[in-house]
Amino acid sequence: MCMASEMRLLLIHQIFVTPSEGGGTRHYELLKFLSEKGYQVKVVASRLNYLSGRARSRSREKRNGLFIRYSYTFNALHRSIPGRAVSFLSFTLSSFLDALKFGKIDVVWGTSPPLFQSLSALLIARLRGAKFIFEVRDLWIDFAEELGVMKNKILIRLAKALEKFVYAHADWVIVNSPGFIPFVGKHVPADKIEVIPNGVGVSSFLVDRDTGRKFKRKLGLDGYFIVTYAGNIGVANDIDTIIETARLVRNQRDIKFLLVGGGLRKEEYRRQAREMGLDNVLILDPIPKFQIPKLLAATDVCLATLKNLPLFKTTYPNKVFDYMAAGKPTVLAIDGVIREVLEKAEGGVFVPPGDPEQLKEAIMLYYRNPDLREKHGENARKFVMKHFEWAKIGEDLHNLLVKLQRGYNMASTDTTGRIEFLKPADAKRVAQIHKDSIKTGFLSSLGVSFLTELYKNMTRFPNSFVLVYKSQEGRIEGFVSASTDVGSFYRFFLRRSLLKVLYLLFPRVVDPQAIKKAYETLRYPSAKGDLPKAELLSIAVTEKARGRGVAQALFHAFLEEMRRRGVETFKVTVGEDNTRANRFYEKVGFEFHDFIEVHSGERSRVWIYDFRKKGVEI
């Protein structure tokens, strides 16, 4: 087993770019971080730059510890959808052949889209006896189907079959947005999915105002209020709404719209802007990543748009993090998880996708309020500095790779066992431990069959998890369960399993007292608005395992998982008369908060654990 300083990592990625080129540098930044940690990093990328379609002048290079080999790719990326498919397939073959030239590899990283290149990565991993990580950056098959760019049902089925095949053979799956987890979770157990989000190096965006003014002057835009969109100019990006918004504000002569990027529809939009007589719209070719901070320093307000499709609510567009790092407010016409980030940061304004009138009003809000621009921009920068710095995300990726090499083996005071995520097949064993160890709880009274269904669903819901302690013989001797949003989990559980639950609990479902207690249990998570949503639900060990530090080991593993998920504070609720459990939670660092009646006439203690008070950075 290799340690990080010896780990040999190979990325196969057609769209890989360095800071001297246009496009997102997610993989470059993460691999540079790993190289600095001592990893031996190799990359197979395309000879064609994805955004510009131009060929690179070299076949290989070494940059910041990364050895990069550029493979042949058929030059048809931006000619047509069929041409793009041929380009993707040509890289899949050439990247496989070039990757064979490398020696020993420990981990192969495949990424999608394009999906086909992940097949090349998987084959190399199997031939080299390496671990295979599959990264999902885009639900591209579903997106293409919703956008209508992929209509052939046979091709859709074939693409989904290939995707399912890659999922099934991955040792771990990475997603760059938490919104993807419910979709990926249909194919992959929850304990094999990790969120490694897009990020930024905030220091590279700390450009002084004078540099921004010079860049503005270079573009011939001195004295104008600049509204910038920087990114792909394609089918999904809803550039039509930006063009229409520019038409609505064209009488405001000192506002200019700057669209910077490449893509299938860039020339079409240039023609459209000319034909509409929109001299307030300037569409530029992609610029190198290292120049993006200068572009944004010259910008007053940034735009992020996607078409109004439900699936786009799942995305974390990289451009938004760049905007925030540059200290610029974002007008966001994308709903979902990225809206949650922006609103939590108080770093911009959300408008409904596809609504040029509201987009115009949001732009004019910032146009008229320079103090608000300054405030939202500064809020945005502080937020990404805390939560989305490349160093933090790179550390998470490093920890994942180490875990992948070693297996999920957490520290324990009893070193003969290991802690891992619960698998659905083991839910019945956990249910039995719950019933035997937590004898007075209402859920225990519902029986092992009900508890089995409950814990199976916990493994499927992305905001919940169960960790189990396995003895050296592989027998589960304890568990801890938790959710970062208990109310949402109960709703998910009922939607998914209501009929089965009614069947399992018959005839108790007609018992008024049981119905009352069930209602109280479901209502409890929202009963007191001042309590954290996140909760430690249960922790229990078998009688055989008591006194060996198993509960402590489970609790510390639970703490690490909550910290990894970004949870700052959480609660646990314990019956007032359960002296042993109350002492345990006080001992491990919880603070008493209040009394609550989950069930009428039965008083419980609410304990709160706050990482911030422990001096732990989340």
C-alpha positions in Angstrom: 0.0 0.0 0.0 1.4 3.4 -1.0 1.3 6.5 1.0 0.4 9.9 -0.4 4.1 10.8 -1.1 4.4 7.7 -3.3 0.9 7.6 -4.9 0.9 7.6 -8.7 -2.3 9.2 -10.1 -3.4 9.4 -13.7 -6.2 11.7 -15.0 -7.7 11.1 -18.5 -9.5 14.3 -19.5 -10.1 15.6 -23.0 -11.1 19.1 -21.7 -8.2 19.6 -19.3 -6.7 23.1 -19.5 -3.9 25.0 -17.8 -4.1 28.6 -16.6 -2.5 29.8 -19.9 -5.6 28.7 -21.7 -9.3 29.6 -21.6 -11.7 27.4 -19.6 -12.1 26.0 -16.1 -8.9 24.9 -14.4 -10.6 22.7 -11.7 -8.4 19.7 -12.5 -5.2 21.6 -12.9 -5.6 23.3 -9.5 -6.5 20.0 -7.7 -3.7 18.1 -9.3 -1.2 20.9 -8.6 -2.2 20.7 -4.9 -1.7 16.9 -4.9 1.7 17.2 -6.7 2.8 19.6 -3.9 1.8 16.9 -1.4 4.2 14.5 -3.1 1.9 12.7 -5.6 3.3 11.6 -8.9 0.7 13.1 -11.3 0.2 12.3 -15.0 -2.5 13.7 -17.3 -3.7 12.6 -20.7 -5.4 15.5 -22.4 -6.6 16.5 -25.9 -4.3 18.1 -28.5 -7.3 20.4 -29.3 -8.3 23.1 -26.9 -12.0 22.5 -26.2 -13.2 26.1 -26.1 -11.2 27.5 -29.0 -11.0 24.3 -31.1 -7.4 25.2 -31.9 -4.6 22.6 -31.8 -1.9 22.8 -29.1 1.6 23.3 -30.4 3.2 20.5 -28.3 2.6 16.8 -27.6 3.7 16.9 -24.0 4.8 19.2 -21.2 5.7 19.3 -17.5 4.1 22.1 -15.5 4.1 22.5 -11.7 4.9 18.8 -11.1 2.3 17.6 -13.6 3.4 15.5 -16.6 0.9 16.2 -19.4 0.6 14.2 -22.6 -1.6 15.6 -25.4 -3.4 13.0 -27.4 -4.7 13.1 -31.0 -8.4 14.4 -31.3 -10.4 14.6 -34.5 -11.0 18.4 -35.2 -14.8 18.7 -35.3 -15.7 19.8 -31.8 -17.7 22.9 -32.8 -18.9 21.9 -36.2 -22.0 19.8 -35.3 -23.3 17.4 -32.7 -22.3 14.3 -34.7 -18.8 15.9 -35.3 -18.4 16.4 -31.6 -19.3 12.7 -31.0 -16.6 11.6 -33.4 -14.1 14.0 -31.7 -14.9 12.4 -28.3 -14.6 8.9 -29.6 -11.2 9.7 -31.3 -9.8 10.9 -28.0 -11.1 7.9 -26.2 -9.0 5.6 -28.4 -5.9 7.8 -28.6 -5.9 8.5 -24.8 -6.1 4.8 -24.1 -3.1 4.1 -26.3 -1.1 7.0 -24.8 -2.0 6.0 -21.3 -0.6 2.5 -21.9 2.8 4.1 -22.3 2.9 5.1 -18.6 4.3 2.7 -16.1 2.8 1.8 -12.7 -0.3 3.6 -11.7 -2.1 3.4 -8.4 -5.3 5.5 -9.1 -6.9 6.3 -12.4 -9.3 9.3 -12.5 -11.9 9.3 -15.2 -14.3 12.2 -15.6 -17.5 12.9 -17.4 -18.5 14.7 -19.6 -17.4 13.5 -22.1 -18.5 10.1 -20.9 -16.6 8.0 -23.5 -13.2 9.0 -22.0 -14.2 7.4 -18.7 -14.3 4.0 -20.5 -10.7 4.6 -21.5 -9.8 5.4 -17.9 -11.6 2.3 -16.6 -9.8 0.0 -19.0 -6.4 1.4 -18.0 -7.3 1.0 -14.3 -8.2 -2.6 -14.8 -5.1 -3.4 -16.9 -2.8 -1.7 -14.4 -4.5 -3.1 -11.3 -5.3 0.4 -10.1 -8.2 1.9 -8.3 -10.7 3.7 -10.5 -12.4 7.0 -9.6 -15.3 8.2 -11.7 -16.1 11.9 -11.6 -19.5 13.3 -12.6 -19.3 17.0 -13.4 -22.5 17.2 -15.4 -25.6 15.0 -15.8 -25.0 15.4 -19.5 -27.3 12.6 -20.9 -30.2 13.9 -18.9 -29.4 17.5 -19.8 -29.0 16.7 -23.5 -32.4 14.9 -23.5 -34.2 17.8 -21.7 -32.6 20.3 -24.1 -33.7 18.3 -27.1 -30.2 18.0 -28.5 -30.3 14.2 -28.1 -33.6 12.8 -29.4 -32.7 9.3 -30.6 -34.1 6.9 -28.0 -31.7 4.1 -29.0 -28.7 6.4 -28.6 -30.0 7.7 -25.2 -30.5 4.1 -24.0 -27.0 3.1 -25.2 -25.4 6.2 -23.5 -27.3 5.5 -20.2 -26.2 1.8 -20.4 -22.6 2.9 -20.8 -22.9 5.3 -17.9 -24.4 2.6 -15.7 -21.6 0.3 -16.6 -19.0 2.8 -15.6 -20.8 3.5 -12.3 -20.9 -0.2 -11.5 -17.2 -0.6 -12.0 -16.0 2.5 -10.1 -14.3 2.1 -6.8 -15.5 5.6 -5.8 -17.6 8.3 -7.5 -16.9 12.0 -7.2 -19.5 14.7 -7.9 -18.8 18.4 -8.1 -22.2 19.4 -6.8 -24.4 18.1 -4.0 -27.3 18.4 -6.3 -26.1 15.4 -8.3 -26.1 13.0 -5.4 -29.8 11.9 -5.7 -29.3 11.1 -9.4 -26.0 9.3 -8.9 -27.4 7.6 -5.8 -29.8 5.6 -8.1 -26.7 3.7 -9.4 -24.1 3.9 -6.6 -24.4 3.3 -2.8 -24.3 6.5 -0.8 -21.0 5.5 0.9 -19.2 5.5 -2.4 -20.1 9.1 -3.4 -18.1 12.1 -2.4 -18.7 15.8 -3.1 -15.5 17.5 -4.3 -17.0 20.9 -5.4 -15.7 23.5 -7.8 -13.5 26.0 -6.0 -11.2 29.0 -6.4 -7.8 30.4 -5.4 -9.0 33.7 -4.0 -5.5 35.2 -3.8 -5.3 35.1 -7.6 -8.4 37.3 -7.9 -7.0 40.0 -5.6 -6.4 42.5 -8.4 -6.1 46.2 -7.7 -8.6 48.7 -9.2 -5.9 50.3 -11.4 -5.3 46.9 -13.2 -9.0 46.6 -13.8 -9.2 50.1 -15.2 -6.3 49.4 -17.6 -8.0 46.2 -18.8 -11.2 48.1 -19.3 -9.3 50.8 -21.3 -7.7 48.0 -23.4 -11.1 46.8 -24.4 -12.2 50.3 -25.3 -14.8 50.3 -22.5 -13.5 53.0 -20.2 -16.3 54.9 -18.5 -18.9 52.2 -19.1 -20.8 50.1 -16.5 -19.8 46.5 -17.5 -22.0 43.5 -17.1 -20.0 40.3 -17.8 -20.8 36.7 -18.6 -17.7 34.5 -18.8 -18.1 30.9 -19.8 -19.4 28.6 -22.4 -21.7 30.1 -25.1 -23.7 27.0 -26.0 -27.2 25.5 -26.2 -27.7 25.3 -22.5 -26.5 28.7 -21.4 -29.5 30.7 -22.2 -27.6 33.5 -23.9 -30.9 34.5 -25.7 -32.1 35.9 -22.4 -28.9 38.0 -22.0 -29.2 39.3 -25.6 -32.9 40.2 -24.9 -31.9 41.9 -21.7 -29.3 44.0 -23.5 -32.1 45.0 -26.0 -34.2 46.2 -23.0 -31.5 48.4 -21.6 -29.9 49.7 -24.8 -31.2 53.2 -24.2 -29.0 53.3 -21.1 -26.0 54.2 -23.2 -23.3 53.7 -20.5 -24.1 50.0 -19.9 -22.2 47.4 -21.9 -22.7 43.6 -21.9 -19.5 41.6 -22.3 -19.7 37.9 -23.2 -16.4 36.1 -23.0 -16.1 32.4 -24.0 -16.3 29.8 -26.7 -18.9 27.3 -27.8 -21.2 26.0 -30.5 -23.4 29.1 -30.7 -20.9 31.9 -30.3 -20.9 33.0 -34.0 -24.7 32.7 -34.1 -25.0 35.1 -31.2 -22.6 37.6 -32.7 -24.7 37.7 -35.9 -27.9 38.0 -33.8 -26.5 41.0 -31.9 -25.4 42.7 -35.1 -28.7 42.1 -36.8 -30.6 43.5 -33.7 -28.3 46.6 -33.8 -27.1 45.9 -30.3 -23.9 48.0 -30.0 -24.1 47.5 -26.2 -23.1 43.7 -26.7 -19.5 42.7 -27.2 -18.8 38.9 -27.6 -15.1 38.0 -27.2 -13.2 34.8 -27.8 -12.0 32.8 -24.7 -9.1 34.4 -22.8 -6.5 32.5 -20.7 -7.6 31.6 -17.2 -4.8 33.8 -15.7 -6.5 36.9 -17.3 -9.9 36.2 -15.9 -9.1 38.1 -12.7 -8.3 41.2 -14.8 -11.5 40.8 -16.7 -13.5 40.6 -13.6 -11.7 43.5 -12.0 -12.9 45.6 -15.0 -16.5 44.3 -14.4 -19.2 45.9 -12.3 -21.8 43.0 -12.2 -21.5 39.4 -13.3 -24.1 37.1 -14.9 -24.7 33.4 -14.6 -27.5 31.9 -16.7 -28.9 28.5 -17.7 -32.1 27.5 -19.4 -35.1 27.0 -17.2 -34.9 23.2 -16.9 -35.4 21.4 -13.6 -32.2 19.4 -13.9 -30.1 22.6 -14.0 -31.1 23.2 -10.3 -28.4 20.5 -9.6 -25.4 22.4 -10.9 -22.5 24.3 -9.3 -21.3 26.4 -12.2 -17.6 27.2 -11.8 -18.0 30.8 -13.2 -20.0 31.7 -10.1 -17.2 30.9 -7.8 -14.8 32.9 -9.9 -17.2 35.9 -9.8 -17.4 35.6 -6.0 -13.7 35.3 -5.5 -13.2 38.5 -7.6 -15.5 40.3 -5.1 -18.2 41.0 -7.7 -22.0 40.7 -7.1 -23.7 38.0 -9.3 -27.0 38.2 -10.9 -28.0 34.6 -10.9 -30.6 33.1 -13.3 -30.0 29.6 -12.1 -32.2 28.0 -9.4 -31.2 25.2 -7.0 -28.1 24.4 -5.1 -26.0 27.3 -6.5 -28.7 29.7 -5.5 -28.4 28.4 -2.0 -24.7 29.2 -2.0 -25.2 32.7 -3.3 -28.0 33.6 -0.9 -26.2 32.1 2.1 -23.2 34.3 1.1 -25.5 37.3 0.5 -23.3 37.8 -2.5 -25.8 38.6 -5.3 -29.4 38.5 -6.5 -31.4 35.6 -7.9 -33.9 36.1 -10.7 -36.0 33.4 -12.4 -34.3 31.7 -15.3 -35.4 32.9 -18.8 -36.9 36.2 -17.6 -35.2 39.2 -19.3 -37.4 41.8 -17.5 -36.3 40.6 -14.1 -32.7 40.2 -15.2 -32.8 43.8 -16.4 -34.3 45.0 -13.0 -31.5 43.2 -11.1 -28.8 44.7 -13.2 -30.4 48.2 -12.8 -30.5 47.6 -9.0 -26.7 47.3 -8.9 -26.3 50.1 -11.5 -28.1 52.5 -9.2 -26.5 51.3 -5.9 -22.7 51.2 -5.9 -22.7 50.6 -2.1 -24.8 47.5 -2.6 -22.4 46.3 -5.3 -19.5 46.7 -2.9 -21.2 45.0 0.0 -22.4 42.0 -2.0 -19.1 41.6 -3.7 -17.2 41.6 -0.4 -19.7 39.2 1.2 -19.2 36.8 -1.8 -15.4 36.9 -1.5 -15.3 36.2 2.2 -17.7 33.3 1.7 -15.8 31.5 -0.9 -12.5 32.1 0.9 -14.0 30.2 3.9 -15.8 27.4 2.1 -14.4 27.0 -1.5 -10.7 27.6 -1.5 -8.7 25.1 -3.6 -6.5 24.3 -0.6 -9.5 23.1 1.4 -11.0 21.2 -1.5 -7.7 19.7 -2.4 -7.2 18.5 1.2 -10.6 16.8 1.0 -9.6 15.1 -2.3 -6.3 14.0 -0.7 -8.2 12.4 2.2 -10.5 10.6 -0.2 -7.5 9.2 -2.1 -5.8 8.0 1.1 -9.1 6.5 2.2 -9.5 4.7 -1.2 -6.0 3.2 -0.9 -6.4 2.1 2.7 -10.1 1.2 2.8 -12.5 3.1 5.1 -10.7 2.2 8.3 -11.2 4.7 11.0 -9.2 4.9 14.2 -10.6 3.0 17.1 -9.6 2.3 20.7 -10.3 -1.4 19.8 -7.9 -1.8 16.9 -9.2 -5.3 15.9 -12.3 -3.8 14.3 -13.2 -1.2 11.6 -15.8 1.4 11.0 -17.6 1.7 7.7 -20.8 3.0 6.1 -23.8 0.7 6.5 -24.7 -1.3 3.4 -28.5 -1.9 2.8 -28.0 -5.7 3.1 -26.8 -5.2 6.7 -29.8 -3.0 7.8 -31.5 -5.9 9.5 -28.5 -6.4 11.8 -28.5 -2.7 12.8 -32.2 -2.9 13.3 -31.8 -5.8 15.8 -29.0 -3.9 17.7 -31.3 -0.9 17.9 -34.2 -2.9 19.3 -32.0 -4.8 21.8 -30.1 -1.8 23.0 -32.6 1.1 22.9 -35.5 -0.7 24.7 -37.5 2.3 25.8 -37.7 4.3 22.5 -40.9 4.5 20.4 -39.1 3.4 17.3 -37.9 0.2 19.0 -41.5 -0.6 19.8 -42.3 -0.7 16.1 -40.2 -3.8 15.6 -37.2 -5.1 13.6 -38.9 -5.2 10.2 -39.9 -1.5 10.5 -36.4 -0.5 11.7 -34.8 -2.5 8.9 -36.8 -0.5 6.3 -35.9 2.8 8.1 -32.2 2.1 8.1 -32.2 0.9 4.5 -33.7 4.3 3.5 -31.1 6.1 5.6 -28.4 4.6 3.3 -30.3 5.9 0.2 -31.0 9.5 1.4 -28.0 11.7 0.7 -28.4 13.9 3.8 -28.4 10.9 6.2 -25.8 8.2 7.0 -25.2 5.2 9.2 -21.8 4.1 10.4 -21.2 0.6 11.7 -18.5 -1.0 13.8 -17.4 -4.4 12.5 -15.4 -6.8 14.5 -12.4 -8.6 13.1 -14.7 -11.4 12.1 -16.8 -9.0 10.1 -19.8 -9.0 12.5 -21.5 -5.6 13.2 -21.3 -4.9 16.9 -22.5 -1.2 17.0 -23.7 1.7 14.9 -24.3 5.4 14.9 -27.0 7.1 12.7 -27.5 10.7 11.8 -29.0 13.2 9.4 -28.1 16.7 8.4 -31.9 17.4 7.9 -34.1 15.0 9.9 -37.4 16.5 8.7 -36.4 16.0 5.1 -35.3 12.4 5.7 -38.7 11.5 7.3 -40.5 13.0 4.3 -38.2 11.0 1.9 -38.8 7.8 4.0 -42.6 8.2 3.8 -42.7 9.0 0.1 -40.6 6.0 -0.7 -41.9 3.4 1.7 -45.3 4.5 3.1 -47.3 1.4 1.8 -44.6 -1.0 3.0 -44.5 0.7 6.4 -48.3 0.4 6.7 -48.1 -3.3 5.8 -45.3 -3.9 8.3 -47.1 -2.1 11.1 -50.6 -3.6 10.6 -52.6 -3.8 12.9 -50.8 -1.1 14.9 -51.7 1.5 12.3 -55.3 1.5 13.7 -54.1 2.0 17.3 -54.9 5.7 18.3 -52.0 5.8 20.7 -49.5 4.5 18.1 -50.8 7.0 15.5 -50.4 9.8 18.0 -46.8 8.9 18.8 -46.0 8.5 15.1 -47.4 11.9 14.4 -45.3 13.4 17.3 -42.2 11.7 16.0 -42.7 13.2 12.5 -43.6 16.6 13.8 -40.7 16.8 16.3 -37.9 18.0 13.9 -39.8 21.2 13.2 -41.4 21.6 16.7 -38.7 24.1 17.9 -37.4 26.4 15.3 -34.2 27.4 17.3 -32.8 23.9 17.1 -30.2 22.7 14.5 -31.6 20.6 11.7 -28.7 18.2 11.9 -29.1 15.5 14.5 -27.4 12.4 15.9 -30.3 10.0 15.9 -29.0 6.9 17.5 -25.8 5.3 18.8 -25.8 1.7 20.1 -23.5 -1.2 20.6 -24.1 -4.8 21.5 -23.7 -6.0 25.1 -20.6 -8.0 23.9 -18.9 -4.9 22.6 -19.5 -2.6 25.6 -16.5 -1.4 27.6 -14.1 -1.7 24.7 -14.3 1.9 23.4 -16.6 1.0 20.5 -19.1 3.8 21.3 -16.3 6.3 21.6 -14.8 5.2 18.2 -18.2 5.4 16.5 -18.8 8.9 18.0 -15.4 10.2 16.8 -16.0 8.7 13.3 -19.5 10.4 13.3 -17.9 13.7 14.3 -15.4 13.4 11.3 -18.2 12.7 8.9 -20.3 15.6 10.1 -17.3 17.9 9.8 -16.6 16.6 6.3 -20.2 17.4 5.4 -19.8 21.0 6.5 -22.1 20.7 9.6 -21.2 23.3 12.2 -23.7 22.4 15.0 -26.1 19.5 15.6 -28.3 18.1 18.4 -29.2 14.9 20.1 -32.4 14.2 22.1 -32.3 11.8 25.0 -35.0 10.8 27.4 -34.6 12.5 30.8 -34.5 9.2 32.7 -31.8 7.7 30.4 -29.0 8.6 32.8 -26.3 6.5 31.1 -26.9 8.1 27.7 -27.1 11.7 29.1 -23.8 11.2 30.9 -22.2 9.9 27.7 -23.2 12.9 25.6 -22.0 15.3 28.3 -18.7 13.4 28.5 -18.0 13.6 24.8 -18.6 17.4 24.6 -22.3 18.1 24.1 -23.8 21.1 26.0 -27.3 20.9 27.6 -29.7 23.2 25.7 -33.2 22.7 26.9 -36.0 20.3 27.7 -38.5 19.1 25.1 -41.5 16.8 24.9 -41.2 14.7 21.8 -44.1 12.6 23.1 -46.7 14.1 25.3 -45.9 13.7 28.9 -42.4 12.3 28.3 -39.7 14.9 28.9 -36.3 14.7 27.0 -33.1 16.6 27.2 -31.8 18.4 24.1 -28.0 18.5 23.9 -26.1 20.6 21.3 -22.6 20.0 19.9 -21.0 23.1 18.3 -17.7 22.6 16.4 -17.1 26.4 16.5 -17.0 26.4 20.3 -14.4 23.5 20.1 -12.2 25.7 17.9 -12.7 23.3 14.9 -12.7 24.9 11.4 -15.4 23.6 9.1 
